[in-house]
Amino acid sequence: MKSLLQAGKLLLLDLASTFFFLFVYLLTKNITLSVLLGMALGAAQIGWEFARKKPIDTMQWLSLFLVLGAGTATLLTNDPRFVMIKPSVIYCVVGIVMLKPGWMNRYLPPVAIELIPDVAMIFGYLWAGLMFVSAGLNLIVALNFSVATWSAFMSIYAIVSKVALFLIGYATMRTIAVRRRARLAAIPS
């Protein structure tokens, strides 16, 4: 359970500025305020890691650059269609980064990296697939529905799909790791 909470914490921290942007936008309907606060949180997270002299992982850098780049473009265009289509671009970029073998290792305890690196790699690719499906779905909804419908649908879909894959991945990897560890323990040395 401790490793589940640790992985969940890291994932939420990587996505915090995105969730914060969405929360502020849904609350205020103010694009400028939402973008600025999301960008500020993303920059503050990296600044905090620098201040603590902690290494900054690839996904953390990606999150910051996406928040700053997409936020700047949104502020310059002030076009709601850009805001609606922007998640598709972000999902594609994240999906491409998630195609890198081993990206999930940051979220796994050492025992999982030792026992189930193959399963973790498969789930890394499943995460990439989820990002590409999400990009396509966002584009369809953004181009065919109102801002209110898009906002409600994508907010729910984004959270539910990621939580579902996270829980399925955790349960699957834990089950396989426990079985492999038992098999290794049963082999006479």
C-alpha positions as CSV (number, residue, x, y, z in Angstrom):
1,M,0.0,0.0,0.0
2,K,2.9,2.3,0.8
3,S,4.3,2.0,-2.8
4,L,0.8,2.7,-4.2
5,L,0.6,5.9,-2.3
6,Q,4.1,6.9,-3.3
7,A,3.4,6.3,-7.0
8,G,0.1,8.1,-6.7
9,K,1.8,11.1,-5.1
10,L,4.4,11.4,-7.8
11,L,1.8,11.1,-10.5
12,L,-0.3,13.8,-8.9
13,L,2.7,16.1,-8.5
14,D,3.6,15.7,-12.2
15,L,0.0,16.5,-13.2
16,A,-0.7,19.1,-10.5
17,S,-0.4,22.2,-12.7
18,T,-2.7,20.7,-15.3
19,F,-5.3,19.8,-12.7
20,F,-4.9,23.2,-11.0
21,F,-5.4,24.9,-14.4
22,L,-8.6,22.9,-15.0
23,F,-9.9,23.5,-11.5
24,V,-9.4,27.3,-11.7
25,Y,-10.9,27.4,-15.2
26,L,-14.0,25.4,-14.2
27,L,-14.4,27.6,-11.1
28,T,-13.8,31.0,-12.7
29,K,-14.2,30.5,-16.5
30,N,-11.3,32.9,-16.7
31,I,-8.7,31.6,-19.2
32,T,-6.1,34.2,-18.4
33,L,-6.2,33.6,-14.6
34,S,-6.3,29.8,-15.0
35,V,-3.3,29.8,-17.4
36,L,-1.2,32.2,-15.3
37,L,-1.9,30.2,-12.0
38,G,-1.2,26.9,-13.7
39,M,2.1,28.2,-15.2
40,A,3.0,29.6,-11.8
41,L,2.4,26.3,-10.0
42,G,4.5,24.4,-12.6
43,A,7.4,26.8,-12.3
44,A,7.1,26.8,-8.5
45,Q,7.3,23.0,-8.4
46,I,10.6,22.9,-10.4
47,G,11.9,25.8,-8.3
48,W,11.1,23.8,-5.1
49,E,13.0,20.8,-6.4
50,F,16.0,23.0,-7.3
51,A,16.0,24.6,-3.9
52,R,16.0,21.2,-2.3
53,K,18.8,20.1,-4.7
54,K,16.7,17.2,-5.9
55,P,17.1,15.8,-9.4
56,I,14.4,16.8,-11.9
57,D,12.9,13.8,-13.8
58,T,12.1,13.8,-17.5
59,M,8.3,13.8,-16.8
60,Q,8.7,16.8,-14.5
61,W,10.6,18.8,-17.2
62,L,8.0,17.8,-19.8
63,S,5.2,18.9,-17.5
64,L,6.8,22.3,-17.0
65,F,7.5,22.9,-20.7
66,L,4.0,21.9,-21.7
67,V,2.4,24.1,-19.1
68,L,4.6,27.1,-20.0
69,G,4.5,26.6,-23.8
70,A,0.8,25.9,-24.0
71,G,0.0,28.6,-21.4
72,T,1.9,31.2,-23.4
73,A,0.2,30.2,-26.6
74,T,-3.2,30.4,-24.9
75,L,-2.4,33.9,-23.5
76,L,-1.2,35.1,-26.9
77,T,-4.2,33.8,-28.9
78,N,-6.9,34.1,-26.3
79,D,-8.9,31.8,-28.5
80,P,-11.2,29.2,-26.7
81,R,-10.7,26.8,-29.6
82,F,-7.0,26.7,-28.9
83,V,-7.7,26.0,-25.3
84,M,-10.0,23.1,-26.3
85,I,-7.6,21.6,-28.9
86,K,-4.4,22.2,-26.8
87,P,-5.0,19.0,-24.7
88,S,-4.8,16.9,-27.8
89,V,-1.3,18.3,-28.6
90,I,-0.3,17.8,-24.9
91,Y,-1.6,14.2,-24.9
92,C,0.4,13.5,-28.1
93,V,3.6,14.9,-26.7
94,V,3.1,13.0,-23.4
95,G,2.3,9.8,-25.4
96,I,5.5,10.2,-27.4
97,V,7.6,10.7,-24.2
98,M,5.8,7.7,-22.6
99,L,7.0,5.5,-25.5
100,K,10.5,5.7,-23.9
101,P,11.2,2.3,-22.3
102,G,11.6,2.5,-18.5
103,W,9.9,5.9,-18.0
104,M,7.7,4.3,-15.4
105,N,10.7,3.3,-13.2
106,R,10.5,6.6,-11.3
107,Y,7.1,5.5,-10.0
108,L,8.0,2.0,-9.0
109,P,9.6,0.7,-5.8
110,P,13.0,-1.1,-6.3
111,V,11.5,-4.5,-5.8
112,A,9.1,-3.9,-8.7
113,I,11.9,-2.8,-10.9
114,E,13.7,-6.0,-10.0
115,L,10.8,-8.5,-10.3
116,I,8.6,-7.1,-13.1
117,P,10.5,-4.8,-15.4
118,D,8.8,-6.5,-18.4
119,V,5.3,-5.9,-17.0
120,A,6.2,-2.3,-16.1
121,M,7.4,-1.7,-19.7
122,I,4.0,-3.1,-21.1
123,F,2.1,-0.7,-18.8
124,G,4.3,2.2,-19.9
125,Y,3.2,1.5,-23.5
126,L,-0.4,1.2,-22.3
127,W,-0.1,4.6,-20.8
128,A,1.3,5.9,-24.1
129,G,-1.7,4.3,-25.8
130,L,-4.1,6.0,-23.4
131,M,-2.5,9.3,-24.2
132,F,-3.0,8.9,-27.9
133,V,-6.6,7.7,-27.5
134,S,-7.3,10.7,-25.2
135,A,-5.8,13.1,-27.9
136,G,-8.1,11.8,-30.5
137,L,-11.2,11.8,-28.3
138,N,-10.4,15.3,-27.1
139,L,-10.1,16.5,-30.7
140,I,-13.5,14.9,-31.6
141,V,-15.2,16.5,-28.6
142,A,-13.5,19.9,-29.0
143,L,-14.5,20.2,-32.7
144,N,-18.1,18.9,-32.3
145,F,-19.5,20.1,-29.0
146,S,-19.8,23.3,-27.0
147,V,-17.2,24.6,-24.6
148,A,-19.4,23.6,-21.6
149,T,-19.9,20.1,-22.9
150,W,-16.2,19.7,-23.8
151,S,-15.1,21.0,-20.4
152,A,-17.4,18.6,-18.4
153,F,-16.8,15.6,-20.6
154,M,-13.0,15.9,-20.8
155,S,-12.7,16.7,-17.1
156,I,-14.5,13.5,-16.1
157,Y,-12.8,11.4,-18.8
158,A,-9.3,12.6,-18.0
159,I,-9.6,11.7,-14.3
160,V,-11.5,8.5,-14.6
161,S,-9.4,7.0,-17.5
162,K,-6.1,7.8,-15.7
163,V,-7.2,6.6,-12.3
164,A,-8.6,3.4,-13.8
165,L,-5.4,2.6,-15.7
166,F,-3.3,3.5,-12.6
167,L,-5.3,1.1,-10.4
168,I,-5.4,-1.7,-13.0
169,G,-1.6,-1.3,-13.5
170,Y,-0.9,-1.3,-9.8
171,A,-3.0,-4.4,-9.1
172,T,-1.6,-6.3,-12.1
173,M,2.0,-5.5,-11.3
174,R,1.6,-6.3,-7.6
175,T,-0.1,-9.6,-8.3
176,I,2.6,-10.7,-10.8
177,A,5.4,-9.5,-8.6
178,V,4.0,-11.4,-5.6
179,R,3.8,-14.6,-7.7
180,R,7.3,-14.2,-9.1
181,R,8.7,-13.6,-5.7
182,A,7.0,-16.7,-4.3
183,R,8.4,-18.7,-7.3
184,L,11.9,-17.4,-6.6
185,A,11.6,-18.3,-2.9
186,A,10.5,-21.8,-3.8
187,I,13.7,-22.5,-5.9
188,P,16.3,-24.2,-3.8
189,S,19.6,-22.3,-3.6
